[in-house]
Amino acid sequence: MSIPGMTTPMGLGGAGNQTAGMNDQEQAMVKMMQAGMESCPVKTVISGTMGFGLGGAFGLFMASMSYDSPLTPQGREISNLPWREQVRRGFKDMGSRSWSSAKNFGIVGALYSGTECCIEGLRAKNDLTNSVASGCITGGILGAKAGPQAAAFGCAGFAAFSAAIDAYMRMPESE
């Protein structure tokens, strides 16, 4: 379906038409999905959800590595318990650490993604400045509870990390 004077969304139309062979309903669905993926609320929810999943896996891994040695005080305490109690406590700790880590990663992912998307929309540009600014805002918000100095360090740290990651991701591929 083509309307004169209307530009097609990214990836549609032009060279290599990706909707070739689709009926009108399928093309409308593809356009709706692309529009959703370009909206800030959808990007924020997706980033938060992905961060939650990654944080849960990270927390699970870190908790599973916690009691691997009877040389630590916690490891000695656990190793003196019956096997069933060791397993019960281990799973309980893994669950609580996974949940805590998942919440934290989800909040950071949603906050950063939503901030970056809003800044990109306001500036109407997609460049390194967006990442640095959103990293600074995210770090500042996360550090604000601990005071202005922590907020400033959070801003600087997140901005530097965001700049490094975004600069790496924007590097041309060398063959």
N, C-alpha and C positions, 0 to 999 in steps of 0.2 A: 504494500500500500504506500503510495508516494503522493505527497501533497506538494504542489508547486510552492517554492519559496521557503519550505521547511527544511532545516538541516537535520541530518540523521545523527543519532547519538554515536559516541565513540565506538568504533568497531563495526558499525553498521553502514551499509552503503559504500560507494566508492570502490576502490580496488579490493577484490576478494570479499564480495558480499557474503556475510556469514548467515544471513537469514534466507538465502536462496533455497527454494524448495519447501519453505514453511508456509502454512496458511496464515490468514490474517490474525486469527486468535493466538497462534504460536508467536508471531511477530510482536503482537501487543504484549504478550507475557514476557518476552525477552526485553522489550523496552522498559517495562515496569520493573523488572529485576535490575536492570542497569541503573535506572533512576534511583531505586532503593539503595543500591550499593554506593551511590554518589551522595546520599544524604547523611548529614552529620549524626542524627540520632541512630541510624542503622549502623554506621561505622563504629560509633561509641559502644553500642550493645555487642556487636561482634567482637570488638577488641576486649571488652570486659569479660565476655564469655571465654574467649581464647586464653586470656590471662588467668582466669579462674581455673581452667583446665590445666594449663601449664604449671601454675602455682601448686595445684593439688598433687600433680605428679612429682614436682620438685620436693614438696614437703614430705611426701611418702618416701621418696628416696633418702632424704636427709634423716628422717626418723629411723629408717631401717638400718642406717649406718651408725646410729647413735650408741647402741649397746653391744658392739661387736668385740669388746675387750673387757675381760674381768679385771684389768689393771686400774680402771677408773673407779671412783667410789660408787657411782651409779651402777656400773657393770658388776661390781662385787655384790652389791645389795640384790640385784636381780638374779645373779647366778646362785645365790643361797636359797632362793625360793623354789617351790616345786615347779616342775616343767609346765603344768597347766596354768599356773599363776603367771609364769614368765610370759607365756604366749598371750594370755589375756591382757596383761599390762602392756606388752609390746604392741598389740593391735589397738588398744585404747589410745596409747601415745601416738601411734602412727595416724590414727584418725583425727585426733585433735591438732596435730602439727600440720597435717594435710589441709584441714579446714582453715586453719589460721593462715597458712601460706597461700592458699587459693583465694581467700578474701583479699589479702594484701596485693597479690599480683593482679587480681581482677580490678581492684580500685585503681591501681597505677595505670593499667592498660586502658581502662575507660576514660580516666581523667586526661591522660596524655593524648589519646586519639581524638577525644571530643574537643580538647583545646586546640590541637593542631588543625582539625577540620574547620573550626570557627575562624581561626587566624587566616587560614588559606582562603576561606570565603570572603573575609573582610578585605584582604590584600589583593585578591584575584590573581595570585601568583602561586606557583608551586616551586619553592626554592629552599635553600639551606636555612634562610632566616626564619621560616615557619617552624622548623624543627628546633632551632635554638630558642626561639621565643616560647614555644609550648613546653620545652624541657625546663626552662627557667620558671615558668608559671607553675608547672606540675611540682617541681622540686620545692618551690617556695610554699605552695599549699601544704605539701606533705610535711615540711619542716616547721610550719607556723605554730603548731602546738608547743614546741620546745622553745619558742622565743624568736626574736628578730635575727639574732646571729645564726641560729640553726636554719631559719628560712633563707637567709642570704647564702649560706653554704650549700643548702639544698638546691637553690636556684642555680648557683654556679656549677655544682656537680652534675645536675641533670642536664643543664645546657651543654656542658662539655661532652658528656656521654652522648647526648642526642646529636651533636654536631659530628662527633667521630663516627657514629653509626651511619648517619645520613650521608656523610662525605664518602664513606666506604661503599655504601649502596649505590651512589651516583657515579662511582668510578667506571670508566668505559672498560668493557671486557677486552682483555688482551688475548690474542690468539697466537 
